[in-house]
């Protein structure tokens, strides 16, 4: 009870818990660490302790077998991502030897049919461009009346030209040489007919009386040829070719081929010089050598000239036929054009009306009887 009765405001040493001898011994020890406020991590005393703390190995966390098995099951089975070091190099696609290379067609890998079709399309496109330019020129200049200039008769001749011809405007540029070749052939053929008639007169003069009748017939037929075939050739194969080029007429081309084929056959027959056919050629020239070698030579030369005229005729048929096929024209187009032209002809329409009237009258008369 003495303790409780002591003065609490008395000497504090009597109730101080730190006054114990053991506490004093611990507080006064030299190995006590300095206070936190006085601690310097950069001091020499702190360095060995930090290095010792770094050298202490940290044990790995302990995982039970069940947890390890669960992690293996949850692990994705997809492809592994490459390490970060693998992206340091550029990616290179590996070539598969089983994959065939891409097909690269050759520049000239077109077949014959494709090349022909391509050429025909280019020809048609060029022709359309030429027609468009021609229409523009006509629209710009307006309708112009040209005087007739064909056939080119002299001014003193009572027969006047009947049509207007202009090869430079009507014929396509790449086909003009063919038309000029036909014009040269027409002139050469006309000169040959005149020379043929003159040589036939020489044959009648130099031939003995017993065979003069055959040469006289040849001279008469040669005169008929000269009068008929010069205008006939002009309007049978020269003008149809010009008309075909100017109007792209399939019917005119077909008519030209037909007439020029017969003209080439005529050149061959004239070169032979068969008696009584009106042409001076090899057969008649050979029979004249016994009486007059000069006249016989003239007949042989005429035969050679007929064969020379055959060459441009064959070239004209072949070249115009190529143009005809490349332009897309056919026999069916020629037939349709002929039917259309016949339907527009007033004489054909009149004849058709008369035929219908006659048929109706005949049917009515038969019904009444």
C-alpha positions, 0 to 999 in steps of 0.5 A: 500500500506504500506504493499507492500512497506515494506522491505521484509528483515526487522524484521521477527516478523512483518510477522511471522504467528506464532506470533498470540496469538491463535497459541501461546496458542495452541502450549504452551498447556500441553496436546499436545502429544509428538513428534513421535521421542520421543514416547516410546510404552513401557512406562507406559503412553502408556500402558493404551492407548493400553489396551483401544484400545484392549478393544474397540469392532470392529463392524462386517461388514454390509451385505445387504440382497441381498448379504446374499441370493447370498452367500447362493445360491452359497454355495455348497450342498456337504457333510460337511467336518468333523472338524479338531478335528475329525481327532484326532482319527483313522478311524474305518470302520463300519460293515454293518449287511446286508452284508454277510461275505466272503465265506471261504471253509472248508479244506475238502469240496471236494465232492466224485467225486472231491476227486476221481479225485484228487487221480487219478491225484496224482496216474498218477503224481506218475507213471510218476515220476517213469517212468521218473526215470526208463528211466533215469536209463536205459539211464545211464546204457545203454542196459543190456541183462538179462538172462532168469530166468522164469519159474525157472526150475532146471539146469538139466531140459531139459526145459529152462526159456523162459523170464526174470522177475524182479518184483523189477524193473518192478512193481511200489513200491506201487504195489509190494505187490500185485505182491508178493501176486500173486506169493505166490498164484501161488506157493500155487496153484501148491502145492495144485494141487500136494497134490490133486493128492496124496489124490485122489490116497488115495481115490482110494486105500481105496474106496470099489470096487463098487465105485472105478471107480468114484474115479479113474476118479477123480484121472485121472482128478487130474493128468491132472489138475496138468500137465496143470493148473500149467503152465496154471495159470502161463501164464493165470493170473500171467504173464498177471498181471506182463505184465500189471504192466510193460507196463501199458497194459489195455488189459493185465489187462482185460485178468487177470480179466477174467482168475482170475475170472474163477480161483476163480470159480474153487476154489469154485468147487474144494472145493465142491469136486463133483465126476468125476471133479478131485478135492478132497473136501467136497462131496467126503470126506463125502462119504469116512467117512464110509470106511476110516475116515482118507482119508475122513478127508484128503478130507475135509482138501483139501476142506478147503485149496481150500477155503483158496486159494480163499481169495487171489484170490478175494483180487487180483481182487479187488485191481488190479481193483482199480489200473486199475480204478485209472490209467485212463484205460478203456475197450476202451483202451483195445479194441484199444490196441487189434486192434493195436496188431492185426495189428502189428502181421505178421500172422494176416496181412498175413491172411488179405492179403489172405482174400483180394486176395480171395475176389478180385478173387471171384469178378473178376470171378463173373464179367467175368461170 
